[in-house]
Amino acid sequence: MIVSHRLLKRLAALVWFFGAGHLLFKSQGLFAEAELLNASQLTTKLALATGLILGFIKARFLFAKLCKKNLQRIDGITKPKWWQFYRARFFLLLALMMLTGASLSRMAHGHYGQLLAVATLDISLGIALLASGLIVFPRER
């Protein structure tokens, strides 16, 4: 079944923003657990700030370019099918990243330093996805 390029772009945005929301929600839980383990630590707040800063840097210099590249690829598809909003290898990498993230989170529970590391990684990726999506996708209506 052939679909429009616009639908593919919307599906790509949906997956992109869903990932951002999931990572931001997950990082909030990890930061909250870290705060319970060591509430008086300035380190938790510094890790949060670091994650936010890294996220905006990743959005600007990496993720926005990845978004644009994928949207250009979508425009080049001659007979677009609904599953072509990302390449097959993207979905394989996504599954691998999800399994890795879940494993890291599970191993971090109860360990302050590990919780901060995983939470910082998650929030930086979530912010990068959200900010880059807000930069690129609105222009593609």
VODO-13670 format. One record per atom (N, C-alpha, C, CB): x, z, y; residue number from 0; chain; atom name. Coordinates in nm, 4 decimals. Last residue first. Glycine has a CB too. Layout:
<nodes>
         c1         c3         c2   num   chaine   atome
          X          Z          Y   NUM        A      CA
...
</nodes>
This chain:
<nodes>
         c1         c3         c2   num   chaine   atome
     0.5849     0.7491     2.0428   140        A       N
     0.4391     0.7376     2.0236   140        A      CA
     0.3958     0.5978     2.0112   140        A       C
     0.3648     0.8010     2.1353   140        A      CB
     0.8463     0.8418     2.0710   139        A       N
     0.8154     0.7403     1.9716   139        A      CA
     0.6652     0.7234     1.9474   139        A       C
     0.8837     0.7743     1.8423   139        A      CB
     0.8954     1.0539     2.2283   138        A       N
     0.9268     0.9226     2.2846   138        A      CA
     0.8827     0.8091     2.1933   138        A       C
     1.0756     0.9117     2.3116   138        A      CB
     0.8505     1.2759     2.0654   137        A       N
     0.7518     1.2400     2.1692   137        A      CA
     0.7746     1.1009     2.2298   137        A       C
     0.7549     1.3434     2.2803   137        A      CB
     1.0904     1.2747     1.8945   136        A       N
     0.9604     1.2278     1.8468   136        A      CA
     0.8579     1.1971     1.9562   136        A       C
     0.9036     1.3292     1.7559   136        A      CB
     1.3213     1.3733     2.0453   135        A       N
     1.3092     1.2370     1.9926   135        A      CA
     1.1677     1.1949     1.9650   135        A       C
     1.3879     1.2239     1.8683   135        A      CB
     1.2939     1.6394     2.1368   134        A       N
     1.3639     1.5397     2.2185   134        A      CA
     1.3247     1.3986     2.1753   134        A       C
     1.5171     1.5583     2.2081   134        A      CB
     1.1669     1.7698     1.9325   133        A       N
     1.0992     1.7658     2.0624   133        A      CA
     1.1644     1.6648     2.1561   133        A       C
     1.0996     1.9044     2.1270   133        A      CB
     1.3642     1.7421     1.7368   132        A       N
     1.2344     1.6774     1.7190   132        A      CA
     1.1584     1.6657     1.8496   132        A       C
     1.1512     1.7536     1.6184   132        A      CB
     1.5614     1.9029     1.8456   131        A       N
     1.5864     1.7593     1.8314   131        A      CA
     1.4567     1.6834     1.8111   131        A       C
     1.6815     1.7324     1.7148   131        A      CB
     1.4291     2.1553     1.8342   130        A       N
     1.4709     2.0979     1.9630   130        A      CA
     1.4955     1.9475     1.9520   130        A       C
     1.5980     2.1678     2.0136   130        A      CB
     1.3810     2.1856     1.5513   129        A       N
     1.2740     2.1915     1.6513   129        A      CA
     1.3140     2.1204     1.7801   129        A       C
     1.2374     2.3369     1.6813   129        A      CB
     1.6394     2.1636     1.4365   128        A       N
     1.5301     2.0749     1.3960   128        A      CA
     1.4211     2.0693     1.5028   128        A       C
     1.4705     2.1212     1.2623   128        A      CB
     1.7725     2.3716     1.5737   127        A       N
     1.8226     2.2341     1.5805   127        A      CA
     1.7137     2.1341     1.5420   127        A       C
     1.9448     2.2169     1.4887   127        A      CB
     1.6223     2.5929     1.4969   126        A       N
     1.6250     2.5549     1.6383   126        A      CA
     1.6721     2.4108     1.6532   126        A       C
     1.7165     2.6497     1.7188   126        A      CB
     1.6860     2.5880     1.2198   125        A       N
     1.5480     2.5787     1.2666   125        A      CA
     1.5393     2.5349     1.4122   125        A       C
     1.4783     2.7118     1.2491   125        A      CB
     1.9655     2.6220     1.2226   124        A       N
     1.9072     2.4988     1.1686   124        A      CA
     1.7630     2.4793     1.2161   124        A       C
     1.9118     2.5008     1.0154   124        A      CB
     1.9785     2.8774     1.3374   123        A       N
     2.0476     2.7652     1.4022   123        A      CA
     1.9924     2.6321     1.3519   123        A       C
     2.1999     2.7729     1.3765   123        A      CB
     1.8346     3.0294     1.1562   122        A       N
     1.7806     3.0114     1.2908   122        A      CA
     1.8495     2.8966     1.3628   122        A       C
     1.7953     3.1400     1.3718   122        A      CB
     2.0028     3.0053     0.9254   121        A       N
     1.8638     2.9581     0.9247   121        A      CA
     1.8095     2.9351     1.0657   121        A       C
     1.7754     3.0580     0.8518   121        A      CB
     2.2446     3.1223     1.0147   120        A       N
     2.2414     2.9848     0.9660   120        A      CA
     2.0998     2.9285     0.9741   120        A       C
     2.2938     2.9775     0.8216   120        A      CB
     2.1498     3.3797     1.0708   119        A       N
     2.2105     3.2992     1.1773   119        A      CA
     2.2107     3.1514     1.1387   119        A       C
     2.3547     3.3472     1.2066   119        A      CB
     2.0658     3.4599     0.8166   118        A       N
     1.9685     3.4524     0.9255   118        A      CA
     2.0210     3.3658     1.0396   118        A       C
     1.9347     3.5929     0.9769   118        A      CB
     2.3104     3.4589     0.6806   117        A       N
     2.2048     3.3665     0.6383   117        A      CA
     2.1003     3.3506     0.7486   117        A       C
     2.1381     3.4162     0.5083   117        A      CB
     2.4478     3.6599     0.8294   116        A       N
     2.5047     3.5255     0.8108   116        A      CA
     2.3953     3.4244     0.7751   116        A       C
     2.6133     3.5275     0.7003   116        A      CB
     2.2802     3.8841     0.8070   115        A       N
     2.3086     3.8251     0.9381   115        A      CA
     2.3614     3.6829     0.9256   115        A       C
     2.4092     3.9109     1.0140   115        A      CB
     2.2929     3.9266     0.5311   114        A       N
     2.1643     3.8974     0.5950   114        A      CA
     2.1861     3.8306     0.7301   114        A       C
     2.0814     4.0263     0.6119   114        A      CB
     2.5631     3.9902     0.5041   113        A       N
     2.5118     3.8673     0.4429   113        A      CA
     2.3766     3.8277     0.5031   113        A       C
     2.4986     3.8851     0.2906   113        A      CB
     2.5678     4.2366     0.6429   112        A       N
     2.6498     4.1227     0.6855   112        A      CA
     2.6000     3.9901     0.6302   112        A       C
     2.7929     4.1437     0.6433   112        A      CB
     2.3764     4.3976     0.4874   111        A       N
     2.3661     4.3708     0.6307   111        A      CA
     2.4427     4.2458     0.6740   111        A       C
     2.4167     4.4898     0.7082   111        A      CB
     2.2047     4.3605     0.2067   110        A       N
     2.3435     4.3542     0.2532   110        A      CA
     2.3446     4.3065     0.3989   110        A       C
     2.4292     4.2588     0.1622   110        A      CB
     1.9434     4.3357     0.1239   109        A       N
     2.0059     4.4664     0.1118   109        A      CA
     2.1501     4.4724     0.1607   109        A       C
     2.0011     4.5094    -0.0290   109        A      CB
     1.9689     3.9975     0.0398   108        A       N
     1.8815     4.1142     0.0558   108        A      CA
     1.9572     4.2439     0.0289   108        A       C
     1.7605     4.1036    -0.0380   108        A      CB
     2.1360     3.7854    -0.0277   107        A       N
     2.1652     3.8621     0.0931   107        A      CA
     2.0823     3.9897     0.1058   107        A       C
     2.1424     3.7762     0.2137   107        A      CB
     2.0345     3.6545    -0.2474   106        A       N
     2.1590     3.7304    -0.2643   106        A      CA
     2.1870     3.8216    -0.1450   106        A       C
     2.2763     3.6350    -0.2847   106        A      CB
     1.8121     3.5313    -0.1275   105        A       N
     1.7925     3.6283    -0.2348   105        A      CA
     1.9168     3.7160    -0.2519   105        A       C
     1.7593     3.5565    -0.3667   105        A      CB
     1.9406     3.3565     0.0489   104        A       N
     1.8525     3.4618     0.1004   104        A      CA
     1.8333     3.5712    -0.0041   104        A       C
     1.7159     3.4031     0.1419   104        A      CB
     2.0748     3.1871    -0.1293   103        A       N
     2.1501     3.2669    -0.0330   103        A      CA
     2.0661     3.3829     0.0202   103        A       C
     2.1978     3.1790     0.0829   103        A      CB
     1.8519     3.0722    -0.2612   102        A       N
     1.9504     3.1518    -0.3353   102        A      CA
     2.0304     3.2418    -0.2416   102        A       C
     2.0455     3.0601    -0.4134   102        A      CB
     1.7287     2.9347    -0.0527   101        A       N
     1.6550     3.0400    -0.1233   101        A      CA
     1.7512     3.1314    -0.1993   101        A       C
     1.5522     2.9782    -0.2205   101        A      CB
     1.9348     2.7543     0.0157   100        A       N
     1.8852     2.8519     0.1128   100        A      CA
     1.8110     2.9665     0.0468   100        A       C
     1.7947     2.7843     0.2128   100        A      CB
     1.9535     2.6054    -0.2248    99        A       N
     2.0686     2.6810    -0.1751    99        A      CA
     2.0235     2.7894    -0.0776    99        A       C
     2.1700     2.5870    -0.1071    99        A      CB
     1.6986     2.4901    -0.2327    98        A       N
     1.7438     2.5771    -0.3418    98        A      CA
     1.8610     2.6639    -0.2976    98        A       C
     1.7838     2.4934    -0.4642    98        A      CB
     1.7083     2.3418     0.0063    97        A       N
     1.6060     2.4449    -0.0123    97        A      CA
     1.6466     2.5427    -0.1225    97        A       C
     1.4703     2.3804    -0.0460    97        A      CB
     1.9199     2.1653    -0.0425    96        A       N
     1.9303     2.2612     0.0672    96        A      CA
     1.8289     2.3745     0.0518    96        A       C
     1.9101     2.1905     0.2013    96        A      CB
     1.8076     2.0188    -0.2571    95        A       N
     1.9310     2.0954    -0.2764    95        A      CA
     1.9473     2.2018    -0.1680    95        A       C
     2.0526     2.0016    -0.2768    95        A      CB
     1.5901     1.8998    -0.1254    94        A       N
     1.5675     1.9891    -0.2392    94        A      CA
     1.6893     2.0773    -0.2645    94        A       C
     1.5341     1.9081    -0.3652    94        A      CB
     1.7348     1.7472     0.0621    93        A       N
     1.6401     1.8487     0.1073    93        A      CA
     1.6132     1.9500    -0.0044    93        A       C
     1.5081     1.7829     0.1534    93        A      CB
     1.8704     1.5683    -0.1032    92        A       N
     1.9464     1.6651    -0.0236    92        A      CA
     1.8571     1.7791     0.0253    92        A       C
     2.0125     1.5953     0.0961    92        A      CB
     1.6442     1.4283    -0.1971    91        A       N
     1.7339     1.4972    -0.2906    91        A      CA
     1.8158     1.6037    -0.2182    91        A       C
     1.8276     1.3963    -0.3601    91        A      CB
     1.5462     1.3233     0.0407    90        A       N
     1.4638     1.4174    -0.0344    90        A      CA
     1.5462     1.4936    -0.1387    90        A       C
     1.3486     1.3436    -0.1024    90        A      CB
     1.7591     1.1560     0.1101    89        A       N
     1.7214     1.2649     0.1994    89        A      CA
     1.6415     1.3695     0.1226    89        A       C
     1.6400     1.2118     0.3194    89        A      CB
     1.7551     0.9657    -0.0902    88        A       N
     1.8645     1.0634    -0.0918    88        A      CA
     1.8373     1.1803     0.0035    88        A       C
     1.9965     0.9952    -0.0542    88        A      CB
     1.5325     0.8117    -0.0162    87        A       N
     1.5265     0.8946    -0.1366    87        A      CA
     1.6362     1.0007    -0.1367    87        A       C
     1.5381     0.8073    -0.2617    87        A      CB
     1.4680     0.8302     0.3403    86        A       N
     1.5283     0.7689     0.2217    86        A      CA
     1.5208     0.8657     0.1037    86        A       C
     1.6758     0.7284     0.2495    86        A      CB
     1.1464     0.8774     0.4910    85        A       N
     1.2866     0.9151     0.4729    85        A      CA
     1.3376     0.8436     0.3488    85        A       C
     1.3039     1.0711     0.4601    85        A      CB
     0.9250     0.7186     0.4808    84        A       N
     0.9559     0.7829     0.6086    84        A      CA
     1.0925     0.8490     0.6080    84        A       C
     0.8502     0.8855     0.6422    84        A      CB
     0.8295     0.5861     0.2553    83        A       N
     0.9562     0.5415     0.3125    83        A      CA
     0.9910     0.6076     0.4465    83        A       C
     0.9525     0.3932     0.3304    83        A      CB
     0.5810     0.6318     0.1498    82        A       N
     0.6890     0.7220     0.1091    82        A      CA
     0.8232     0.6871     0.1737    82        A       C
     0.7035     0.7195    -0.0414    82        A      CB
     0.4114     0.4245     0.2389    81        A       N
     0.3940     0.5589     0.2922    81        A      CA
     0.5090     0.6526     0.2573    81        A       C
     0.2656     0.6168     0.2418    81        A      CB
     0.5989     0.1289     0.3209    80        A       N
     0.5156     0.2045     0.2267    80        A      CA
     0.5155     0.3500     0.2728    80        A       C
     0.5685     0.1913     0.0777    80        A      CB
     0.6350    -0.1563     0.5306    79        A       N
     0.6501    -0.0119     0.5081    79        A      CA
     0.5471     0.0447     0.4099    79        A       C
     0.6392     0.0616     0.6399    79        A      CB
     0.7872    -0.4237     0.5247    78        A       N
     0.6569    -0.3899     0.4668    78        A      CA
     0.6574    -0.2413     0.4311    78        A       C
     0.6256    -0.4784     0.3404    78        A      CB
     1.0283    -0.3997     0.6760    77        A       N
     0.9367    -0.5125     0.6947    77        A      CA
     0.7969    -0.4861     0.6390    77        A       C
     0.9940    -0.6359     0.6294    77        A      CB
     1.1917    -0.1618     0.8675    76        A       N
     1.1261    -0.1855     0.7377    76        A      CA
     1.0203    -0.2941     0.7562    76        A       C
     1.0613    -0.0531     0.6810    76        A      CB
     1.2873    -0.1006     1.1175    75        A       N
     1.3427    -0.2164     1.0490    75        A      CA
     1.2795    -0.2472     0.9142    75        A       C
     1.4870    -0.1967     1.0303    75        A      CB
     1.1686     0.1371     1.1913    74        A       N
     1.1303     0.0151     1.2639    74        A      CA
     1.1784    -0.1112     1.1930    74        A       C
     1.1864     0.0186     1.4057    74        A      CB
     1.3148     0.3067     1.0222    73        A       N
     1.1717     0.2852     0.9980    73        A      CA
     1.1260     0.1577     1.0673    73        A       C
     1.0884     0.4061     1.0474    73        A      CB
     1.5614     0.2993     1.1526    72        A       N
     1.5503     0.2490     1.0153    72        A      CA
     1.4050     0.2176     0.9823    72        A       C
     1.6070     0.3515     0.9146    72        A      CB
     1.4914     0.4265     1.3883    71        A       N
     1.5355     0.2862     1.3940    71        A      CA
     1.5270     0.2223     1.2553    71        A       C
     1.6806     0.2765     1.4488    71        A      CB
     1.4400     0.6784     1.2834    70        A       N
     1.3311     0.6043     1.3464    70        A      CA
     1.3660     0.4563     1.3612    70        A       C
     1.2984     0.6644     1.4833    70        A      CB
     1.6962     0.7496     1.1958    69        A       N
     1.5885     0.7330     1.0988    69        A      CA
     1.4721     0.6543     1.1578    69        A       C
     1.5401     0.8689     1.0501    69        A      CB
     1.8291     0.7613     1.4426    68        A       N
     1.8754     0.6682     1.3399    68        A      CA
     1.7653     0.6433     1.2362    68        A       C
     2.0025     0.7227     1.2712    68        A      CB
     1.6932     0.9713     1.5662    67        A       N
     1.6881     0.8358     1.6232    67        A      CA
     1.7280     0.7319     1.5198    67        A       C
     1.7798     0.8253     1.7461    67        A      CB
     1.7668     1.1856     1.3957    66        A       N
     1.6262     1.1470     1.4175    66        A      CA
     1.6172     1.0024     1.4646    66        A       C
     1.5590     1.2408     1.5209    66        A      CB
     2.0436     1.1911     1.4303    65        A       N
     1.9883     1.1649     1.2975    65        A      CA
     1.8420     1.1206     1.3070    65        A       C
     2.0002     1.2902     1.2088    65        A      CB
     2.0544     1.2582     1.7007    64        A       N
     2.1078     1.1287     1.6568    64        A      CA
     2.0547     1.0921     1.5190    64        A       C
     2.2615     1.1314     1.6548    64        A      CB
     1.9505     1.5136     1.6883    63        A       N
     1.8793     1.4118     1.7666    63        A      CA
     1.9262     1.2722     1.7263    63        A       C
     1.9011     1.4341     1.9186    63        A      CB
     2.1494     1.6448     1.5319    62        A       N
     2.0158     1.6216     1.4781    62        A      CA
     1.9367     1.5172     1.5564    62        A       C
     1.9394     1.7508     1.4758    62        A      CB
     2.3920     1.6372     1.7004    61        A       N
     2.3832     1.5908     1.5622    61        A      CA
     2.2407     1.5510     1.5237    61        A       C
     2.4337     1.6986     1.4681    61        A      CB
     2.3838     1.7259     1.9652    60        A       N
     2.4932     1.6394     1.9234    60        A      CA
     2.4834     1.5863     1.7805    60        A       C
     2.6197     1.7124     1.9381    60        A      CB
     2.1463     1.8776     2.0036    59        A       N
     2.1919     1.7789     2.1028    59        A      CA
     2.2893     1.6777     2.0450    59        A       C
     2.2570     1.8494     2.2195    59        A      CB
     2.1292     2.0441     1.7798    58        A       N
     2.0183     1.9560     1.8183    58        A      CA
     2.0680     1.8429     1.9054    58        A       C
     1.9090     2.0345     1.8917    58        A      CB
     2.3687     2.1863     1.7884    57        A       N
     2.3416     2.0958     1.6759    57        A      CA
     2.2315     1.9965     1.7110    57        A       C
     2.3021     2.1759     1.5506    57        A      CB
     2.3182     2.3322     2.0245    56        A       N
     2.4324     2.2400     2.0168    56        A      CA
     2.4114     2.1385     1.9049    56        A       C
     2.5642     2.3180     1.9940    56        A      CB
     2.0989     2.4828     1.9488    55        A       N
     2.0847     2.3861     2.0580    55        A      CA
     2.2000     2.2859     2.0598    55        A       C
     2.0772     2.4588     2.1924    55        A      CB
     2.2192     2.6343     1.7409    54        A       N
     2.1045     2.5474     1.7156    54        A      CA
     2.0864     2.4423     1.8232    54        A       C
     1.9792     2.6295     1.7041    54        A      CB
     2.4114     2.7856     1.8709    53        A       N
     2.4531     2.6834     1.7738    53        A      CA
     2.3409     2.5842     1.7449    53        A       C
     2.4986     2.7496     1.6433    53        A      CB
     2.2328     2.9509     2.0175    52        A       N
     2.3279     2.8620     2.0862    52        A      CA
     2.3731     2.7494     1.9929    52        A       C
     2.4508     2.9420     2.1367    52        A      CB
     2.0989     3.0853     1.8076    51        A       N
     2.0253     3.0063     1.9068    51        A      CA
     2.1167     2.9055     1.9760    51        A       C
     1.9606     3.0986     2.0111    51        A      CB
     2.3115     3.2136     1.6760    50        A       N
     2.2275     3.1169     1.6060    50        A      CA
     2.1510     3.0272     1.7011    50        A       C
     2.1310     3.1883     1.5157    50        A      CB
     2.3989     3.3841     1.8808    49        A       N
     2.4883     3.2811     1.8273    49        A      CA
     2.4087     3.1729     1.7563    49        A       C
     2.5910     3.3430     1.7313    49        A      CB
     2.1768     3.5532     1.9040    48        A       N
     2.2177     3.4699     2.0183    48        A      CA
     2.3083     3.3555     1.9726    48        A       C
     2.2904     3.5556     2.1247    48        A      CB
     2.1866     3.6723     1.6478    47        A       N
     2.0691     3.5976     1.6919    47        A      CA
     2.1050     3.5029     1.8057    47        A       C
     1.9577     3.6936     1.7359    47        A      CB
     2.4335     3.7990     1.6620    46        A       N
     2.4112     3.6966     1.5598    46        A      CA
     2.2911     3.6096     1.5972    46        A       C
     2.3893     3.7619     1.4214    46        A      CB
     2.3814     3.9810     1.8680    45        A       N
     2.4836     3.8785     1.8873    45        A      CA
     2.4679     3.7647     1.7860    45        A       C
     2.6234     3.9403     1.8759    45        A      CB
     2.1930     4.1421     1.7409    44        A       N
     2.1549     4.0655     1.8599    44        A      CA
     2.2551     3.9546     1.8907    44        A       C
     2.1424     4.1583     1.9802    44        A      CB
     2.3526     4.2470     1.5381    43        A       N
     2.2318     4.1717     1.5047    43        A      CA
     2.1895     4.0847     1.6220    43        A       C
     2.1177     4.2668     1.4650    43        A      CB
     2.5486     4.3888     1.6803    42        A       N
     2.5859     4.2713     1.6006    42        A      CA
     2.4645     4.1860     1.5662    42        A       C
     2.6566     4.3145     1.4723    42        A      CB
     2.4614     4.6185     1.7745    41        A       N
     2.4586     4.5091     1.8700    41        A      CA
     2.4866     4.3771     1.7965    41        A       C
     2.5621     4.5327     1.9839    41        A      CB
     2.2902     4.8373     1.5670    40        A       N
     2.3975     4.7403     1.5784    40        A      CA
     2.3690     4.6338     1.6836    40        A       C
     2.4214     4.6752     1.4454    40        A      CB
     2.0991     5.0189     1.5007    39        A       N
     2.1745     5.0430     1.6235    39        A      CA
     2.2828     4.9378     1.6492    39        A       C
     2.2376     5.1796     1.6179    39        A      CB
     1.9839     4.9515     1.2538    38        A       N
     1.9095     4.9294     1.3775    38        A      CA
     1.9933     4.9426     1.5041    38        A       C
     1.7961     5.0249     1.3845    38        A      CB
     2.0400     4.8467     0.9771    37        A       N
     2.1363     4.8955     1.0756    37        A      CA
     2.0814     4.8710     1.2154    37        A       C
     2.2745     4.8266     1.0579    37        A      CB
     1.8233     4.7812     0.8216    36        A       N
     1.9416     4.8369     0.7565    36        A      CA
     2.0372     4.9003     0.8560    36        A       C
     2.0134     4.7294     0.6784    36        A      CB
     1.6489     4.6721     1.0071    35        A       N
     1.6098     4.7940     0.9353    35        A      CA
     1.7303     4.8616     0.8696    35        A       C
     1.5042     4.7613     0.8290    35        A      CB
     1.7922     4.4448     1.0793    34        A       N
     1.7674     4.5470     1.1815    34        A      CA
     1.7262     4.6797     1.1161    34        A       C
     1.6577     4.4993     1.2802    34        A      CB
     1.7709     4.3001     0.8444    33        A       N
     1.9029     4.3450     0.8904    33        A      CA
     1.8885     4.4578     0.9913    33        A       C
     1.9819     4.2280     0.9526    33        A      CB
     1.4949     4.2471     0.8476    32        A       N
     1.5522     4.3281     0.7403    32        A      CA
     1.6896     4.3828     0.7804    32        A       C
     1.5637     4.2452     0.6112    32        A      CB
     1.4849     4.0845     1.0765    31        A       N
     1.4099     4.2104     1.0730    31        A      CA
     1.4644     4.3030     0.9643    31        A       C
     1.2600     4.1832     1.0493    31        A      CB
     1.6380     3.8656     0.9941    30        A       N
     1.6846     3.9481     1.1071    30        A      CA
     1.6137     4.0836     1.1076    30        A       C
     1.6605     3.8749     1.2420    30        A      CB
     1.4661     3.7741     0.7905    29        A       N
     1.6017     3.8192     0.7581    29        A      CA
     1.6594     3.9059     0.8699    29        A       C
     1.6933     3.6987     0.7327    29        A      CB
     1.2379     3.7023     0.9380    28        A       N
     1.2306     3.8046     0.8335    28        A      CA
     1.3672     3.8611     0.7972    28        A       C
     1.1654     3.7474     0.7099    28        A      CB
     1.3458     3.5007     1.0976    27        A       N
     1.2876     3.6193     1.1605    27        A      CA
     1.2796     3.7336     1.0591    27        A       C
     1.1470     3.5875     1.2180    27        A      CB
     1.4123     3.3090     0.9096    26        A       N
     1.5196     3.3791     0.9801    26        A      CA
     1.4678     3.5056     1.0469    26        A       C
     1.5839     3.2874     1.0842    26        A      CB
     1.1547     3.2210     0.8323    25        A       N
     1.2427     3.2865     0.7347    25        A      CA
     1.3529     3.3660     0.8050    25        A       C
     1.3052     3.1819     0.6399    25        A      CB
     1.0686     3.1009     1.0705    24        A       N
     0.9940     3.2124     1.0131    24        A      CA
     1.0816     3.2922     0.9169    24        A       C
     0.8684     3.1614     0.9409    24        A      CB
     1.2615     2.8983     1.0947    23        A       N
     1.2480     2.9987     1.2005    23        A      CA
     1.1737     3.1220     1.1490    23        A       C
     1.1744     2.9391     1.3222    23        A      CB
     1.2157     2.7507     0.8592    22        A       N
     1.3449     2.8160     0.8809    22        A      CA
     1.3368     2.9235     0.9890    22        A       C
     1.4502     2.7126     0.9187    22        A      CB
     0.9496     2.6608     0.9028    21        A       N
     0.9842     2.7419     0.7859    21        A      CA
     1.1141     2.8187     0.8088    21        A       C
     0.9968     2.6533     0.6611    21        A      CB
     0.9771     2.5082     1.1375    20        A       N
     0.8911     2.6266     1.1335    20        A      CA
     0.9253     2.7195     1.0182    20        A       C
     0.7464     2.5852     1.1235    20        A      CB
     1.1502     2.3031     1.0455    19        A       N
     1.1872     2.3905     1.1579    19        A      CA
     1.1069     2.5198     1.1538    19        A       C
     1.1649     2.3185     1.2927    19        A      CB
     0.9948     2.1849     0.8447    18        A       N
     1.1230     2.2472     0.8122    18        A      CA
     1.1673     2.3434     0.9200    18        A       C
     1.2293     2.1416     0.7912    18        A      CB
     0.7896     2.0868     1.0057    17        A       N
     0.7581     2.1854     0.9017    17        A      CA
     0.8852     2.2596     0.8618    17        A       C
     0.6934     2.1170     0.7776    17        A      CB
     0.9270     1.8991     1.1583    16        A       N
     0.8763     2.0199     1.2235    16        A      CA
     0.8360     2.1273     1.1232    16        A       C
     0.7577     1.9856     1.3115    16        A      CB
     0.9921     1.7112     0.9520    15        A       N
     1.0948     1.7668     1.0405    15        A      CA
     1.0493     1.8994     1.1012    15        A       C
     1.1290     1.6667     1.1520    15        A      CB
     0.7406     1.6409     0.8498    14        A       N
     0.8395     1.7045     0.7624    14        A      CA
     0.9460     1.7756     0.8462    14        A       C
     0.9053     1.5996     0.6688    14        A      CB
     0.6334     1.5264     1.0872    13        A       N
     0.5661     1.6364     1.0187    13        A      CA
     0.6641     1.7122     0.9291    13        A       C
     0.4476     1.5837     0.9357    13        A      CB
     0.8078     1.3141     1.1400    12        A       N
     0.7984     1.4258     1.2350    12        A      CA
     0.7354     1.5480     1.1683    12        A       C
     0.7161     1.3847     1.3594    12        A      CB
     0.7481     1.1509     0.9192    11        A       N
     0.8845     1.2007     0.9389    11        A      CA
     0.8833     1.3214     1.0322    11        A       C
     0.9758     1.0895     0.9959    11        A      CB
     0.4808     1.0969     0.9757    10        A       N
     0.5146     1.1712     0.8540    10        A      CA
     0.6560     1.2293     0.8641    10        A       C
     0.5029     1.0797     0.7296    10        A      CB
     0.5174     0.9492     1.2100     9        A       N
     0.4425     1.0753     1.2144     9        A      CA
     0.4704     1.1606     1.0913     9        A       C
     0.2922     1.0478     1.2257     9        A      CB
     0.6533     0.7296     1.1114     8        A       N
     0.7177     0.8153     1.2114     8        A      CA
     0.6471     0.9502     1.2217     8        A       C
     0.7191     0.7460     1.3485     8        A      CB
     0.4573     0.6226     0.9439     7        A       N
     0.5847     0.6693     0.8878     7        A      CA
     0.6561     0.7634     0.9842     7        A       C
     0.6756     0.5501     0.8542     7        A      CB
     0.2654     0.5506     1.1362     6        A       N
     0.2347     0.6534     1.0366     6        A      CA
     0.3628     0.7084     0.9748     6        A       C
     0.1429     0.5967     0.9269     6        A      CB
     0.4077     0.3495     1.2728     5        A       N
     0.3658     0.4700     1.3448     5        A      CA
     0.3343     0.5839     1.2474     5        A       C
     0.2430     0.4398     1.4326     5        A      CB
     0.4239     0.1479     1.0921     4        A       N
     0.5471     0.2172     1.1288     4        A      CA
     0.5136     0.3493     1.1977     4        A       C
     0.6348     0.1286     1.2209     4        A      CB
     0.1477     0.1572     0.8593     3        A       N
     0.2092     0.1249     0.9886     3        A      CA
     0.3397     0.2023     1.0075     3        A       C
     0.1117     0.1561     1.1042     3        A      CB
     0.1659     0.0498     0.5140     2        A       N
     0.1170     0.1364     0.6221     2        A      CA
     0.1893     0.0976     0.7511     2        A       C
     0.1397     0.2889     0.5882     2        A      CB
     0.0711    -0.0987     0.2084     1        A       N
     0.1477    -0.1102     0.3319     1        A      CA
     0.0820    -0.0254     0.4403     1        A       C
     0.1583    -0.2583     0.3768     1        A      CB
     0.0836     0.0000    -0.1185     0        A       N
     0.0000     0.0000     0.0000     0        A      CA
     0.0888     0.0000     0.1258     0        A       C
    -0.0955     0.1226    -0.0007     0        A      CB
</nodes>
